[in-house]
Amino acid sequence: MAVTRRQFHGFALGAGALTAASMLPKPSQAAGRAKVVIIGGGFAGVAVATRLKAANASLDVTIVEPKQTYTTCVYSNLYLGGFRSFKSLTHSYAAVKARGITVVSDIAKDIDTKARTVTLGNASNPLPYDRLVVAPGIDIKYDSVIGYSQAAAEIMPHAWLSGPQTWLLKKKLLTLSNGGLVVMTVPNNPYRCPPGPYERACMIGHFLKTRKPKSKLIVFDAKSTFSKQAVFEEAIAEYYKGIVELNLTNEIDDFAVDRVDASTGEVVTKTGRKERAALANIIPAQRAGAIAGRAGLMDGDWCPVNPHNFTSALIKDVYVLGDAAKSADMPKSAFTAISQAGVVADDILADISGKPRVPGTYRNTCWSMVAPENSAKIGADYKPASKDGTPYLEPVAPFISAPGESAQLRRDTFLESAAWYDTTMNELYGSPLPGDGGR
Ligand SMILES: Cc1cc2nc3c(=O)[nH]c(=O)nc-3n(C[C@H](O)[C@H](O)[C@H](O)COP(=O)(O)OP(=O)(O)OC[C@H]3O[C@@H](n4cnc5c(N)ncnc54)[C@H](O)[C@@H]3O)c2cc1C
């Protein structure tokens, strides 16, 4: 099933039940032009803005985003494997601006939910809003691994934030000696893109097999099970035997990483297994982007939300979506972020116009490339439900690729994934940037 343009917008059809947001005063609306401020110009933020503008051109929609260009994490593993260029993942905000959306190149430093303003890093005047959407993605919890830090990440890249880190990991792969050991560490759930580390293991496996055949990748995972496990294990056995060694934590061994030393390349697991890596890819634990914490939207590491419409469960009248949100069974993926964005945008539109709303429905599909033109997928629809009085998102009609599928089916799944990526990026960001900066 290829994801079509119609389906992309189709994700936006559902919207939330009436909430406190609908009861609040609407100052700019009274003045004729409601102001929506969106923090974060990633998948979630740009999808909300695009949907709002498409539905109501007179809305005043502003995205606050410090980066001049957006490089996707999606398909960054394929870049590591040699199947995509860095350029094809990097987009400017020109197409977003051309839709009449204001993009402020700045960082949101603080939110005053009483005054309804966002303080910016550089501008002296705070940005007023009528509706606020917070979509800052993730921050890396550097202190979740002893010895790891932002400085250590320049030597042992995590490459779990898009852009320079991905490029750094690729550069280190390219300069790795043939025979050099690569070590990857994988955190416990929840984290951005549950199948991402194993797609990366396959893509690094492919790179080593074809470019550095004497090298090896050792993976230490803090978990005992993982997303699309059967398919990944089959692929590793079939294509990367002797190249990729996967160590899952079980009742005997705890392969969660305990500490690293960037000066020596040493990686030590909780049970004391030591490896000296020529290249270490440390993927630490994560949390919602820092602005969410400063605004009081976080409970623990993530932002709890009302599953009907992704308004914050902690602060009235603020939407939180994408990876920053705590959305139970919904994995942290670009696909879910866009699906949530449709619901958020429709909720804002209904709220502003006073029209009735229906509860949101959501969808996810995560594709992973395991070998050339061989991809697997997992996904489900989600609907708001309640367990013991606690609202949550219930998976409906889940699906998953199985081991032993035909080469043709896997190729179709790969093509489906490529069609989704190209359609989505075109809908949200337009064409990738020309030039490649030598990457
Ligand atoms: C290796 C890898 C592979 C992946 N592959 C897939 C895949 O195949 N399919 C899929 O669906 N998903 C995939 N993902 C997951 C996907 O990248 C994320 O789920 C998605 O980017 C989440 O979107 P978001 O908008 O919430 O966050 P982001 O895309 O991270 O966007 C957040 C934006 O907010 C900005 N921001 C942060 N703080 C502030 C602030 N204070 N002020 C202003 N702006 C701020 C950031 O600069 C950033 O641009 C992958 C992830 C990784 C790491």
The ligand as a Tripos MOL2 file, in Angstrom:
@<TRIPOS>MOLECULE
LIG
   53    58     1     0     0
SMALL
NO_CHARGES

@<TRIPOS>ATOM
      1 C1         18.1720    7.2610   12.5770 C.3       1 LIG1
      2 C2         16.7300    7.6260   12.5510 C.ar      1 LIG1
      3 C3         15.9060    7.1380   11.5620 C.ar      1 LIG1
      4 C4         14.5590    7.4720   11.5380 C.ar      1 LIG1
      5 N1         13.7710    6.9540   10.5430 N.ar      1 LIG1
      6 C5         12.4580    7.2190   10.5340 C.ar      1 LIG1
      7 C6         11.6250    6.6690    9.5200 C.ar      1 LIG1
      8 O1         12.0910    5.9400    8.6320 O.2       1 LIG1
      9 N2         10.3010    6.9690    9.5450 N.ar      1 LIG1
     10 C7          9.7690    7.7850   10.5030 C.ar      1 LIG1
     11 O2          8.5510    8.0280   10.4640 O.2       1 LIG1
     12 N3         10.5230    8.3240   11.4850 N.ar      1 LIG1
     13 C8         11.8510    8.0630   11.5310 C.ar      1 LIG1
     14 N4         12.6410    8.6150   12.4930 N.ar      1 LIG1
     15 C9         12.0280    9.4320   13.5730 C.3       1 LIG1
     16 C10        11.7990   10.8860   13.1410 C.3       1 LIG1
     17 O3         13.0080   11.4930   12.7620 O.3       1 LIG1
     18 C11        11.2110   11.6810   14.2950 C.3       1 LIG1
     19 O4         10.1540   10.9490   14.8680 O.3       1 LIG1
     20 C12        10.6830   13.0260   13.8110 C.3       1 LIG1
     21 O5         11.7630   13.8250   13.3810 O.3       1 LIG1
     22 C13         9.9000   13.7400   14.9190 C.3       1 LIG1
     23 O6          9.4890   14.9900   14.4570 O.3       1 LIG1
     24 P1          9.3980   16.2140   15.4590 P.3       1 LIG1
     25 O7          8.8890   17.3600   14.6480 O.co2     1 LIG1
     26 O8          8.7120   15.8340   16.7060 O.co2     1 LIG1
     27 O9         10.9210   16.4870   15.9010 O.3       1 LIG1
     28 P2         12.1650   17.0360   14.9710 P.3       1 LIG1
     29 O10        12.0610   16.5060   13.6050 O.co2     1 LIG1
     30 O11        13.3710   16.7690   15.7580 O.co2     1 LIG1
     31 O12        11.9000   18.5940   14.9290 O.3       1 LIG1
     32 C14        11.9770   19.3890   16.0930 C.3       1 LIG1
     33 C15        12.4840   20.7610   15.6890 C.3       1 LIG1
     34 O13        12.3200   21.6330   16.8060 O.3       1 LIG1
     35 C16        13.4160   22.5180   16.8520 C.3       1 LIG1
     36 N5         13.5300   23.0200   18.2270 N.ar      1 LIG1
     37 C17        13.9420   22.3470   19.3390 C.ar      1 LIG1
     38 N6         13.9070   23.1730   20.4040 N.ar      1 LIG1
     39 C18        13.4830   24.3850   19.9500 C.ar      1 LIG1
     40 C19        13.2640   25.6410   20.5740 C.ar      1 LIG1
     41 N7         13.4860   25.8430   21.8850 N.pl3     1 LIG1
     42 N8         12.8450   26.6910   19.8170 N.ar      1 LIG1
     43 C20        12.6080   26.5150   18.4800 C.ar      1 LIG1
     44 N9         12.7950   25.3340   17.8300 N.ar      1 LIG1
     45 C21        13.2330   24.2890   18.5650 C.ar      1 LIG1
     46 C22        14.5990   21.6540   16.4080 C.3       1 LIG1
     47 O14        15.6580   22.4680   15.9060 O.3       1 LIG1
     48 C23        13.9690   20.7720   15.3390 C.3       1 LIG1
     49 O15        14.1560   21.2820   14.0480 O.3       1 LIG1
     50 C24        14.0180    8.3240   12.5370 C.ar      1 LIG1
     51 C25        14.8440    8.8360   13.5270 C.ar      1 LIG1
     52 C26        16.1940    8.4900   13.5520 C.ar      1 LIG1
     53 C27        17.0790    9.0480   14.6270 C.3       1 LIG1
@<TRIPOS>BOND
     1     1     2 1
     2     2     3 ar
     3     2    52 ar
     4     3     4 ar
     5     4     5 ar
     6     4    50 ar
     7     5     6 ar
     8     6     7 ar
     9     6    13 1
    10     7     8 2
    11     7     9 ar
    12     9    10 ar
    13    10    11 2
    14    10    12 ar
    15    12    13 ar
    16    13    14 ar
    17    14    15 1
    18    14    50 ar
    19    15    16 1
    20    16    17 1
    21    16    18 1
    22    18    19 1
    23    18    20 1
    24    20    21 1
    25    20    22 1
    26    22    23 1
    27    23    24 1
    28    24    25 2
    29    24    26 1
    30    24    27 1
    31    27    28 1
    32    28    29 2
    33    28    30 1
    34    28    31 1
    35    31    32 1
    36    32    33 1
    37    33    34 1
    38    33    48 1
    39    34    35 1
    40    35    36 1
    41    35    46 1
    42    36    37 ar
    43    36    45 ar
    44    37    38 ar
    45    38    39 ar
    46    39    40 ar
    47    39    45 ar
    48    40    41 1
    49    40    42 ar
    50    42    43 ar
    51    43    44 ar
    52    44    45 ar
    53    46    47 1
    54    46    48 1
    55    48    49 1
    56    50    51 ar
    57    51    52 ar
    58    52    53 1
@<TRIPOS>SUBSTRUCTURE
     1 LIG1         1 GROUP 0 **** ****
